[in-house]
Amino acid sequence: GAAASGSSSSSSSKRKKQKKQPPGPQVQEILIPDITQAALQAAVEFAYTGSIVLNPDRKDEALPLLGAVEMLGMTGAQETVIKWLMETMEPAYALRVQSAAVSLHLPFLVEQATEYIDVHFAEASSLPDWTTLEAKEVRAVIERDELRPGGEMNVFQALVRWAKGGSGAKGARLTAFVEMMKTCVRAPLLKDDDIVGGVMTEPIVKDNN
C-alpha cells in the first residue's frame, strides 16, 4: 500500500513541475463599417493588381465600391471608378450616382451627374429612383436654369409623379409639391393646351387648388 502511495505522490509532483503552454494566437474579427464584402474584395484586388473589373450590367456594385475605396483612401481606384461611372452614365443610374457623389463629397462627379440629368431629365424623372428623392433634392433638379426638360410639361409631370410616389401624396410631400408648383414650374412656358388639358385636370392639382 505504501509503494502505491509513493508512486501517486511522485506523479502528482511531476504534473506540478510541467510548464504551462503559452496560449495560442487570439483570432480577432475586424469589421469595416459600410463596406460590402464584394466591394472590399474588389478593393483588395486593385491593391494587388492595379485593376478593377466593372460590369456595365451591374452598376449597382460600383457605388458601394466607390464608397469603399474612398473610405480606404485608395485614390487611384477611386479615380478609376469615377471615370468608369462617367463614361457609362445612363438615366437609370444618374440620380443614384449623383446622390452617392454628394454623400462622398466628390464635387467633380456631382457636377458630371448633374449635367447629365439636366439633359436626360425626362427619362431620369420617369424612373423609380425619382420618387425616392427628398423634396430638397427634387427642387435642386427642377429649379436649375441649365435644365433641359424637353418642354415644361415634363417638369410638371415629373413633379406629379414624385408627389404621388410618396405615402399617398400626403403631409410634407404634398406641401412641398404645392410650393414647387408655384416656384419651380415655369407657367409661361406651358402651352395653353397643356394647362387646360393637363395641369387643370390633374386630380392632385384640382384637390389643392
Buried (B, 14 or more C-beta within 10 A) or exposed (E): EEEEEEEEEEEEEEEEEEEEEEEEEEEEEEEEEEBBEEBBEBBEBBEEEEEBEBEEEEBEBBBBBBBBBBBBEBEEBBEBBBEBBBEBBEBEBBBBBBBBBBEBEBEEBBEBBBBBBBBBBBBBBEBEBBBBBEBEBBBBBBBBEEBEBEBBBBBBBBBBBBBBBBEEBEEEBBEBBBEBBEEBBBEEEBEEEBBEEBBEEBEBBEEBE
